[in-house]
Amino acid sequence: MKLARNYIDGSWHAGSGTMETINPSTGEVASVFSPGDTDCADAAVSAARRAFERGGWSNNPRKRAAVLLAMADAIERIRGQLVAVSVSECGKRTAEMEGEVGAAVSELRYYAGVARTIFGRVQEVGEGQLSIFSREPIGVAAIIVPWNAPVTLLARSLGPALAAGCTVVVKPAPQTSLTNALMIEAMAAVPDLPPGVLNSVNENGHEVGQALVVHREVDAISFTGSRHTAGRIFEASAATLKRLNLELGGKAPAVVFADADLDRALPEIVRGATAAAGQMCTAVTRVLVESAAYEQVGDRLAQHFRALNVNAADDPRSEMGPVIDMANRDRLAAIVASASDVLVAGGHPDDAPAGGSYLSPSLIAVDDRTSTLVRDELFGPIVTIERFGDEADATKSANATDFGLAASVWTRDGSRAQRIARSIKSGTVWINSHNRLFAEAETGGYKQSGIGRLHGLMGLDVFMETKHIFSEAGFVPAVGY
């Protein structure tokens, strides 16, 4: 079995000892990785700093564009292997991982184009006074990647960081260390990539992440994960005033009006709720239904959930895979068991492998907007269904959490869709669709769903500084007029 090692300054390094990851579909060993430590983190940061300061990367946008294109091609060449390993490590279905790898390739190619189109501006602020505003890379960026989308969530931070001219240190989740190592190996083999620009350090715990967050030579942190961990990053990075990009939790509502096309809406809402077994920040977790359609939507959603094929992630019949591990399965099952109005109670499917951490989706009716089921991110296949009266009530309900990452609105009335979308405090609102994500389109959170934006042109912001250069050059007076 291939060992996932640490990649520092152009070379692979084994840490002290090895750790195993478990396949959520079978309960068997999925991969083996070598965790790093604070010395590895320091070496990686030092290598990234040298690569940044020596030039040839941070000041060469054409090279960065060419390298990003070559990285995209390298990832595409290992698509099959990368999908298979990711499926075994994080438990996402094969079709989901194929889409994720494709999205990562698209992300790298998009930012290859952006690398050659980073512009500043010039302004004459007074007579003979010239201000030049340039956009420059911030320096060394640490990218902390979660396990639930290990390919896309690396690419969506790595792409803009490299396009901006930064050098990077990646810290993958322990559950998906081999997925990360395969990506790093493919990208690091690009001939024009200078040593030290791309580094990666594994860990099993918090030691490496903590070292990166407090390191004085790390200028920016891009983190995707829980708001609890983000709070610790915020506090630990305060002493060095690092630039932070934080994409945190979500509690995405699907707001369904009585005039919605339910034949189209409900299957997509089910897919939005069960993708990655509900372990996505943008997953549908609340279905808000206008009173006139409440009973029909509830009955049909329950039918969809009961009929869903929950099985091994690599099984072609599977419509939803396992959750990440047994501890999370048990945590989620306990939440369902303690709820009072459970319409569909998830459990271990009869035909799924016995050793896997399976939990079929649950549907729970809720009429209290202060309930923890409504307010807290559960991160699993648990969906609440709630009733609303009019548009104002729908908006109030949609905004009844501390999160604001994503939402969707379902109605045939275009003007209503726009009114509701603009009134929901969320970074993304889809109309008659859900989970449509693109490299070109910024995503990010309101409220406690995060700071900053990823994807699109704004994805560069955390990795760049704006410099003002002022000169009093004077002017040449006209002669003969």
RODO-2510 file (C-alpha; in nm, 4 decimals, decimal comma):
residues 481
     n   res          X          Y          Z
     1     m     0,0000     0,0000     0,0000
     2     k     0,1370     0,3417    -0,0999
     3     l     0,2514     0,5573     0,1922
     4     a     0,1371     0,9205     0,1924
     5     r     0,4438     1,1212     0,2945
     6     n     0,5224     1,4890     0,3444
     7     y     0,6436     1,7012     0,0522
     8     i     0,8891     1,9766     0,1461
     9     d     1,1116     2,1888    -0,0786
    10     g     1,0859     1,9537    -0,3755
    11     s     1,1466     1,6271    -0,1847
    12     w     0,9370     1,3619    -0,0095
    13     h     0,9946     1,3062     0,3625
    14     a     0,8651     1,0414     0,6011
    15     g     0,7709     1,1501     0,9503
    16     s     0,7988     0,9462     1,2662
    17     g     0,5797     0,6380     1,2378
    18     t     0,2656     0,5770     1,0317
    19     m    -0,1102     0,6079     1,0769
    20     e    -0,3972     0,4242     0,9089
    21     t    -0,7170     0,5654     0,7663
    22     i    -1,0394     0,3630     0,7556
    23     n    -1,2639     0,3089     0,4540
    24     p    -1,6102     0,4294     0,5655
    25     s    -1,7783     0,1834     0,3282
    26     t    -1,6151    -0,1291     0,4676
    27     g    -1,4466    -0,0489     0,7984
    28     e    -1,1179    -0,1776     0,6539
    29     v    -0,7876     0,0079     0,6166
    30     a    -0,8071     0,2494     0,3238
    31     s    -0,4598     0,4059     0,3308
    32     v    -0,1487     0,4715     0,5377
    33     f     0,0151     0,8080     0,5940
    34     s     0,3214     0,9453     0,7661
    35     p     0,2310     1,2352     0,9959
    36     g     0,4580     1,5361     1,0137
    37     d     0,5339     1,7551     1,3145
    38     t     0,6267     2,1135     1,3989
    39     d     0,9773     2,0650     1,2552
    40     c     0,8238     1,9555     0,9241
    41     a     0,5880     2,2532     0,9311
    42     d     0,8763     2,4931     0,9971
    43     a     1,0856     2,3401     0,7185
    44     a     0,7949     2,3685     0,4757
    45     v     0,7318     2,7321     0,5642
    46     s     1,1018     2,8149     0,5323
    47     a     1,1123     2,6519     0,1894
    48     a     0,8039     2,8438     0,0802
    49     r     0,9538     3,1715     0,2040
    50     r     1,2794     3,1143     0,0128
    51     a     1,0906     3,0293    -0,3051
    52     f     0,8810     3,3425    -0,2700
    53     e     1,1644     3,5836    -0,1974
    54     r     1,4138     3,4607    -0,4557
    55     g     1,1881     3,5628    -0,7456
    56     g     1,1115     3,3784    -1,0650
    57     w     0,7705     3,2774    -0,9357
    58     s     0,6052     3,5633    -0,7481
    59     n     0,6996     3,8070    -1,0263
    60     n     0,6406     3,5831    -1,3293
    61     p     0,2697     3,5575    -1,4154
    62     r     0,3262     3,3774    -1,7455
    63     k     0,5169     3,1001    -1,5692
    64     r     0,2422     3,0718    -1,3077
    65     a    -0,0229     3,0425    -1,5791
    66     a     0,1728     2,7736    -1,7632
    67     v     0,2328     2,5772    -1,4416
    68     l    -0,1350     2,5887    -1,3434
    69     l    -0,2376     2,4599    -1,6862
    70     a     0,0175     2,1795    -1,6581
    71     m    -0,1088     2,0976    -1,3082
    72     a    -0,4634     2,0675    -1,4407
    73     d    -0,3437     1,8278    -1,7101
    74     a    -0,1505     1,6266    -1,4496
    75     i    -0,4590     1,5867    -1,2316
    76     e    -0,6656     1,4826    -1,5307
    77     r    -0,4145     1,2110    -1,6182
    78     i    -0,4551     1,0448    -1,2765
    79     r    -0,8329     1,0935    -1,2643
    80     g    -0,9135     0,7213    -1,2316
    81     q    -0,6632     0,6539    -0,9546
    82     l    -0,7540     0,9735    -0,7708
    83     v    -1,1253     0,8907    -0,7794
    84     a    -1,0706     0,5360    -0,6524
    85     v    -0,8502     0,6445    -0,3624
    86     s    -1,0817     0,9317    -0,2636
    87     v    -1,3864     0,7049    -0,2674
    88     s    -1,2138     0,4631    -0,0293
    89     e    -1,0863     0,7367     0,2034
    90     c    -1,3806     0,9764     0,2415
    91     g    -1,6756     0,7567     0,1394
    92     k    -1,8111     0,9786    -0,1365
    93     r    -1,9709     0,7927    -0,4245
    94     t    -1,7716     0,7318    -0,7412
    95     a    -1,9944     0,9617    -0,9475
    96     e    -1,9547     1,2389    -0,6897
    97     m    -1,5771     1,2066    -0,6886
    98     e    -1,5601     1,2036    -1,0683
    99     g    -1,7474     1,5341    -1,0647
   100     e    -1,5177     1,6677    -0,7940
   101     v    -1,2009     1,5873    -0,9869
   102     g    -1,3484     1,7516    -1,2961
   103     a    -1,4290     2,0615    -1,0927
   104     a    -1,0726     2,0766    -0,9580
   105     v    -0,9302     2,0593    -1,3104
   106     s    -1,1647     2,3394    -1,4151
   107     e    -1,0563     2,5461    -1,1147
   108     l    -0,6858     2,5207    -1,1970
   109     r    -0,7457     2,6089    -1,5612
   110     y    -0,9594     2,9067    -1,4670
   111     y    -0,6913     3,0502    -1,2396
   112     a    -0,4268     2,9885    -1,5054
   113     g    -0,6153     3,2454    -1,7119
   114     v    -0,6563     3,4795    -1,4171
   115     a    -0,2808     3,4733    -1,3479
   116     r    -0,2161     3,6665    -1,6695
   117     t    -0,4917     3,9222    -1,6154
   118     i    -0,4127     4,0718    -1,2726
   119     f    -0,4256     4,4473    -1,3220
   120     g    -0,3538     4,7512    -1,1072
   121     r    -0,4542     5,1084    -1,1879
   122     v    -0,3047     5,4543    -1,2351
   123     q    -0,4596     5,7791    -1,1159
   124     e    -0,3493     6,1421    -1,1522
   125     v    -0,4456     6,2763    -0,8117
   126     g    -0,3210     6,6323    -0,8658
   127     e    -0,1254     6,8455    -1,1078
   128     g     0,1832     6,6417    -1,1963
   129     q     0,1096     6,3957    -0,9135
   130     l     0,0817     6,0305    -1,0120
   131     s    -0,0490     5,7403    -0,8001
   132     i     0,0164     5,3864    -0,9161
   133     f    -0,1786     5,1055    -0,7452
   134     s    -0,0277     4,7609    -0,7992
   135     r    -0,1561     4,4188    -0,6953
   136     e     0,1142     4,2019    -0,5409
   137     p     0,1187     3,8530    -0,3843
   138     i     0,1022     3,8555    -0,0065
   139     g     0,3722     3,5903     0,0470
   140     v     0,3396     3,2442     0,2034
   141     a    -0,0098     3,0946     0,2306
   142     a    -0,1155     2,7961     0,4418
   143     i    -0,4079     2,5957     0,3034
   144     i    -0,5926     2,3750     0,5536
   145     v    -0,8097     2,1244     0,3668
   146     p    -1,1000     1,9187     0,5103
   147     w    -1,1827     1,5566     0,4280
   148     n    -1,5306     1,5986     0,2796
   149     a    -1,4148     1,7327    -0,0609
   150     p    -1,0373     1,6823    -0,0560
   151     v    -0,9767     1,7385    -0,4288
   152     t    -1,1951     2,0396    -0,5040
   153     l    -1,1327     2,2187    -0,1759
   154     l    -0,7582     2,1971    -0,2261
   155     a    -0,7801     2,3233    -0,5854
   156     r    -1,0126     2,6137    -0,5065
   157     s    -0,7578     2,7624    -0,2612
   158     l    -0,4393     2,6445    -0,4312
   159     g    -0,5459     2,7817    -0,7710
   160     p    -0,5864     3,1468    -0,6651
   161     a    -0,2885     3,1319    -0,4268
   162     l    -0,0546     3,0225    -0,7052
   163     a    -0,2158     3,2527    -0,9601
   164     a    -0,1565     3,5475    -0,7262
   165     g     0,2113     3,4551    -0,6957
   166     c     0,2097     3,3101    -0,3449
   167     t     0,3963     3,0008    -0,2332
   168     v     0,2013     2,7493    -0,0252
   169     v     0,2045     2,4921     0,2515
   170     v    -0,0870     2,2487     0,2411
   171     k    -0,2162     2,0653     0,5470
   172     p    -0,4572     1,7886     0,4432
   173     a    -0,7093     1,6175     0,6670
   174     p    -0,5737     1,2904     0,8099
   175     q    -0,8708     1,0996     0,6654
   176     t    -0,7674     1,1897     0,3092
   177     s    -0,3883     1,2097     0,3256
   178     l    -0,3306     0,9723     0,0338
   179     t    -0,5758     1,1618    -0,1875
   180     n    -0,3790     1,4756    -0,1099
   181     a    -0,0427     1,3040    -0,1684
   182     l    -0,1531     1,1824    -0,5122
   183     m    -0,2519     1,5366    -0,6082
   184     i     0,0698     1,6876    -0,4739
   185     e     0,2774     1,4217    -0,6509
   186     a     0,1067     1,4890    -0,9841
   187     m     0,1331     1,8669    -0,9551
   188     a     0,4881     1,8681    -0,8179
   189     a     0,6066     1,6751    -1,1238
   190     v     0,5344     1,9762    -1,3479
   191     p     0,8829     2,0630    -1,4804
   192     d     0,8581     2,4428    -1,4478
   193     l     0,7400     2,4410    -1,0842
   194     p     1,0280     2,5760    -0,8698
   195     p     1,1143     2,3801    -0,5513
   196     g     0,9524     2,5264    -0,2419
   197     v     0,6519     2,6785    -0,4180
   198     l     0,4325     2,3796    -0,3267
   199     n     0,4725     2,1985     0,0066
   200     s     0,2486     1,9635     0,2035
   201     v     0,2652     1,8368     0,5638
   202     n     0,0387     1,5644     0,7070
   203     e    -0,0798     1,5424     1,0637
   204     n    -0,3059     1,3484     1,2941
   205     g    -0,4298     1,6039     1,5434
   206     h    -0,3634     1,9777     1,5716
   207     e     0,0149     2,0157     1,6032
   208     v     0,0940     2,1034     1,2410
   209     g    -0,2110     2,3217     1,1908
   210     q    -0,1324     2,5147     1,5083
   211     a     0,2280     2,5634     1,3979
   212     l     0,1179     2,7072     1,0632
   213     v    -0,1370     2,9401     1,2205
   214     v     0,1131     3,0985     1,4609
   215     h     0,4160     3,0952     1,2289
   216     r     0,5499     3,4466     1,1662
   217     e     0,6507     3,3597     0,8094
   218     v     0,2968     3,2573     0,7104
   219     d     0,1091     3,5577     0,5725
   220     a    -0,2341     3,4112     0,4919
   221     i    -0,4497     3,1187     0,5998
   222     s    -0,7177     2,9599     0,3833
   223     f    -0,9285     2,7276     0,5995
   224     t    -1,2418     2,5250     0,5347
   225     g    -1,4024     2,3588     0,8349
   226     s    -1,6025     2,4162     1,1508
   227     r    -1,6639     2,7549     1,3095
   228     h    -1,5284     2,6151     1,6386
   229     t    -1,1888     2,5452     1,4810
   230     a    -1,2062     2,8761     1,2933
   231     g    -1,2466     3,0578     1,6234
   232     r    -0,9260     2,8998     1,7496
   233     i    -0,7488     2,9988     1,4260
   234     f    -0,8765     3,3544     1,4647
   235     e    -0,7403     3,3802     1,8179
   236     a    -0,4071     3,2089     1,7470
   237     s    -0,3371     3,4185     1,4370
   238     a    -0,4176     3,7499     1,6066
   239     a    -0,0611     3,8054     1,7270
   240     t     0,0685     3,8139     1,3688
   241     l    -0,2446     3,9683     1,2104
   242     k    -0,2574     3,7089     0,9349
   243     r    -0,4940     3,7501     0,6444
   244     l    -0,7725     3,4929     0,6849
   245     n    -1,0142     3,3294     0,4452
   246     l    -1,2555     3,1091     0,6394
   247     e    -1,5347     2,9026     0,4853
   248     l    -1,7244     2,7547     0,7749
   249     g    -2,0534     2,5834     0,8413
   250     g    -2,3858     2,6051     0,6681
   251     k    -2,7521     2,5377     0,7342
   252     a    -2,8874     2,5688     0,3825
   253     p    -3,2652     2,6109     0,3511
   254     a    -3,4624     2,5121     0,0429
   255     v    -3,7604     2,7505     0,0362
   256     v    -4,0467     2,5796    -0,1495
   257     f    -4,3535     2,7783    -0,2517
   258     a    -4,6839     2,6150    -0,3381
   259     d    -4,6481     2,7013    -0,7076
   260     a    -4,3103     2,5247    -0,7408
   261     d    -4,2627     2,2502    -0,9968
   262     l    -4,2383     1,9696    -0,7426
   263     d    -4,1515     1,7049    -1,0018
   264     r    -3,8337     1,9009    -1,0690
   265     a    -3,7758     2,0432    -0,7233
   266     l    -3,8023     1,7400    -0,4971
   267     p    -3,5494     1,5099    -0,6688
   268     e    -3,2976     1,7942    -0,6753
   269     i    -3,3622     1,8814    -0,3110
   270     v    -3,3043     1,5155    -0,2235
   271     r    -2,9767     1,5178    -0,4169
   272     g    -2,8810     1,8431    -0,2448
   273     a    -2,9526     1,6892     0,0957
   274     t    -2,7804     1,3554     0,0408
   275     a    -2,4716     1,4491    -0,1630
   276     a    -2,1676     1,3296     0,0328
   277     a    -2,4197     1,1870     0,2830
   278     g    -2,5143     1,5423     0,3773
   279     q    -2,1556     1,6187     0,4787
   280     m    -2,1315     1,9375     0,2727
   281     c    -2,1481     2,2932     0,4025
   282     t    -2,3941     2,3768     0,1227
   283     a    -2,6124     2,0651     0,1640
   284     v    -2,9879     2,1135     0,1970
   285     t    -3,0571     2,0706     0,5679
   286     r    -3,3892     2,2535     0,6003
   287     v    -3,6901     2,2363     0,3689
   288     l    -3,9222     2,5331     0,4271
   289     v    -4,2607     2,4772     0,2671
   290     e    -4,5553     2,7103     0,2077
   291     s    -4,8548     2,5885     0,4084
   292     a    -5,0665     2,5005     0,1042
   293     a    -4,8044     2,2502    -0,0152
   294     y    -4,6693     2,1326     0,3191
   295     e    -4,8429     1,7937     0,3415
   296     q    -4,7707     1,7023    -0,0199
   297     v    -4,4048     1,7985     0,0011
   298     g    -4,3624     1,6154     0,3307
   299     d    -4,5186     1,2953     0,1980
   300     r    -4,3175     1,2994    -0,1236
   301     l    -3,9879     1,3791     0,0479
   302     a    -4,0480     1,0917     0,2885
   303     q    -4,1071     0,8575    -0,0060
   304     h    -3,7845     0,9715    -0,1731
   305     f    -3,5831     0,9232     0,1459
   306     r    -3,7225     0,5755     0,2133
   307     a    -3,6527     0,4649    -0,1454
   308     l    -3,2952     0,5974    -0,1575
   309     n    -3,0322     0,3288    -0,2128
   310     v    -2,7700     0,3793     0,0591
   311     n    -2,4739     0,1588    -0,0102
   312     a    -2,0983     0,1336    -0,0574
   313     a    -1,9456     0,4398    -0,2189
   314     d    -1,8046     0,2336    -0,5067
   315     d    -2,1290     0,0432    -0,5699
   316     p    -2,2869     0,1651    -0,8985
   317     r    -2,6344     0,1237    -0,7453
   318     s    -2,5580     0,3524    -0,4536
   319     e    -2,7403     0,6865    -0,4357
   320     m    -2,5794     0,7842    -0,1063
   321     g    -2,2639     0,6551     0,0585
   322     p    -2,1653     0,6229     0,4258
   323     v    -2,0820     0,9025     0,6671
   324     i    -1,7138     0,9470     0,7446
   325     d    -1,6828     0,7166     1,0470
   326     m    -1,8661     0,5220     1,3170
   327     a    -1,8354     0,8003     1,5742
   328     n    -2,0206     1,0421     1,3493
   329     r    -2,2786     0,7802     1,2544
   330     d    -2,3537     0,7212     1,6213
   331     r    -2,3651     1,0955     1,6930
   332     l    -2,6154     1,1527     1,4118
   333     a    -2,8262     0,8502     1,5053
   334     a    -2,8524     0,9831     1,8620
   335     i    -2,9808     1,3184     1,7313
   336     v    -3,2547     1,1436     1,5348
   337     a    -3,3431     0,9203     1,8293
   338     s    -3,3930     1,2217     2,0553
   339     a    -3,6182     1,4123     1,8096
   340     s    -3,9917     1,4187     1,8741
   341     d    -4,1604     1,4294     1,5318
   342     v    -3,9541     1,2015     1,3085
   343     l    -4,1195     1,1335     0,9724
   344     v    -3,8368     0,9130     0,8422
   345     a    -3,5802     0,7668     1,0838
   346     g    -3,2452     0,6826     0,9285
   347     g    -3,0674     0,3602     1,0148
   348     h    -2,8271     0,1040     0,8746
   349     p    -2,9619    -0,0144     0,5354
   350     d    -3,0250    -0,3881     0,5186
   351     d    -2,8184    -0,4500     0,2051
   352     a    -2,5229    -0,2205     0,2869
   353     p    -2,1945    -0,3801     0,4026
   354     a    -2,1977    -0,4556     0,7738
   355     g    -1,8661    -0,2885     0,8541
   356     g    -1,9466     0,0500     0,7029
   357     s    -2,0609     0,3661     0,8812
   358     y    -2,3993     0,3899     0,7106
   359     l    -2,6964     0,6021     0,8087
   360     s    -2,9893     0,6409     0,5730
   361     p    -3,1457     0,9911     0,5557
   362     s    -3,3881     1,1178     0,8189
   363     l    -3,6722     1,3684     0,7838
   364     i    -3,7911     1,5508     1,0949
   365     a    -4,0870     1,7891     1,1227
   366     v    -4,0054     2,1014     1,3260
   367     d    -4,2265     2,3985     1,4202
   368     d    -3,9867     2,5737     1,6608
   369     r    -3,7320     2,7972     1,4870
   370     t    -3,5205     2,8110     1,8009
   371     s    -3,4730     2,4329     1,7980
   372     t    -3,1141     2,3078     1,7780
   373     l    -3,2280     2,0988     1,4816
   374     v    -3,2958     2,4250     1,2990
   375     r    -3,0056     2,6354     1,4259
   376     d    -2,7070     2,3960     1,4516
   377     e    -2,5091     2,2402     1,1701
   378     l    -2,5485     1,8629     1,2066
   379     f    -2,3277     1,7642     0,9102
   380     g    -2,5043     1,4497     0,8031
   381     p    -2,8170     1,3194     0,6256
   382     i    -3,0693     1,4795     0,8619
   383     v    -3,3239     1,7196     0,7100
   384     t    -3,5935     1,9202     0,8850
   385     i    -3,9217     2,0209     0,7219
   386     e    -4,0824     2,3454     0,8396
   387     r    -4,3992     2,5329     0,7470
   388     f    -4,4285     2,9022     0,6508
   389     g    -4,7190     3,1299     0,5685
   390     d    -4,6221     3,4202     0,3438
   391     e    -4,3052     3,5663     0,1914
   392     a    -4,2126     3,7589     0,5058
   393     d    -4,2527     3,4436     0,7133
   394     a    -4,0417     3,2457     0,4660
   395     t    -3,7625     3,5016     0,4882
   396     k    -3,7758     3,5124     0,8670
   397     s    -3,7529     3,1343     0,8818
   398     a    -3,4699     3,1117     0,6282
   399     n    -3,2671     3,3609     0,8334
   400     a    -3,3349     3,1929     1,1690
   401     t    -2,9825     3,0515     1,2075
   402     d    -2,6349     3,1916     1,2687
   403     f    -2,5241     3,0551     0,9311
   404     g    -2,5556     3,2067     0,5858
   405     l    -2,3584     3,0080     0,3298
   406     a    -2,6156     2,8819     0,0785
   407     a    -2,9886     2,8584     0,0120
   408     s    -3,2294     2,7832    -0,2689
   409     v    -3,5722     2,9188    -0,3681
   410     w    -3,8302     2,7128    -0,5558
   411     t    -4,1155     2,8915    -0,7346
   412     r    -4,2487     2,9563    -1,0844
   413     d    -4,2819     3,3285    -1,0028
   414     g    -3,9587     3,4946    -1,1192
   415     s    -4,0185     3,8211    -0,9346
   416     r    -4,0913     3,6391    -0,6101
   417     a    -3,7770     3,4302    -0,6538
   418     q    -3,5688     3,7474    -0,6819
   419     r    -3,7383     3,9095    -0,3796
   420     i    -3,6768     3,6077    -0,1592
   421     a    -3,3219     3,5552    -0,2853
   422     r    -3,2294     3,9149    -0,2048
   423     s    -3,3840     3,8956     0,1414
   424     i    -3,2039     3,5770     0,2491
   425     k    -2,8786     3,6520     0,4323
   426     s    -2,6657     3,4031     0,2444
   427     g    -2,3571     3,4157     0,0248
   428     t    -2,5222     3,2072    -0,2481
   429     v    -2,8887     3,1664    -0,3355
   430     w    -2,9894     2,9335    -0,6188
   431     i    -3,3257     2,9683    -0,7925
   432     n    -3,4977     2,6408    -0,8876
   433     s    -3,1683     2,4540    -0,8412
   434     h    -2,9222     2,3693    -0,5652
   435     n    -2,5477     2,3114    -0,5309
   436     r    -2,4497     2,4704    -0,8616
   437     l    -2,0844     2,5646    -0,8074
   438     f    -1,8467     2,7105    -1,0651
   439     a    -1,4852     2,8235    -1,0699
   440     e    -1,6001     3,1608    -1,2054
   441     a    -1,8631     3,2275    -0,9367
   442     e    -1,7619     3,3503    -0,5910
   443     t    -1,8908     3,1620    -0,2891
   444     g    -1,8688     3,2475     0,0793
   445     g    -2,0682     3,3081     0,3894
   446     y    -2,2694     3,5677     0,5723
   447     k    -2,2768     3,5696     0,9531
   448     q    -2,0904     3,2748     1,1075
   449     s    -2,0463     3,0936     0,7776
   450     g    -1,7136     3,2607     0,7207
   451     i    -1,4928     3,5471     0,6100
   452     g    -1,3970     3,6245     0,2507
   453     r    -1,4813     3,4588    -0,0790
   454     l    -1,3533     3,1626    -0,2770
   455     h    -1,3737     3,0997    -0,6521
   456     g    -1,3916     3,3804    -0,9057
   457     l    -1,1819     3,6951    -0,9101
   458     m    -1,2494     3,7678    -0,5434
   459     g    -1,0830     3,4356    -0,4614
   460     l    -0,7521     3,6192    -0,5153
   461     d    -0,8162     3,8816    -0,2495
   462     v    -0,6838     3,6962     0,0559
   463     f    -0,3624     3,6170    -0,1314
   464     m    -0,2857     3,9702    -0,2529
   465     e    -0,1847     4,3130    -0,1269
   466     t    -0,2508     4,6493    -0,2918
   467     k     0,0495     4,8815    -0,3023
   468     h     0,0278     5,2581    -0,3630
   469     i     0,3333     5,4139    -0,5284
   470     f     0,3223     5,7954    -0,5416
   471     s     0,5419     6,0343    -0,7368
   472     e     0,5439     6,4071    -0,8078
   473     a     0,6785     6,3926    -1,1595
   474     g     0,5465     6,7299    -1,2601
   475     f     0,4381     6,7992    -1,6168
   476     v     0,5707     6,9522    -1,9326
   477     p     0,4081     7,2938    -1,9905
   478     a     0,2639     7,3463    -2,3336
   479     v     0,4583     7,5852    -2,5540
   480     g     0,3127     7,7996    -2,8269
   481     y    -0,0489     7,8008    -2,7098
***
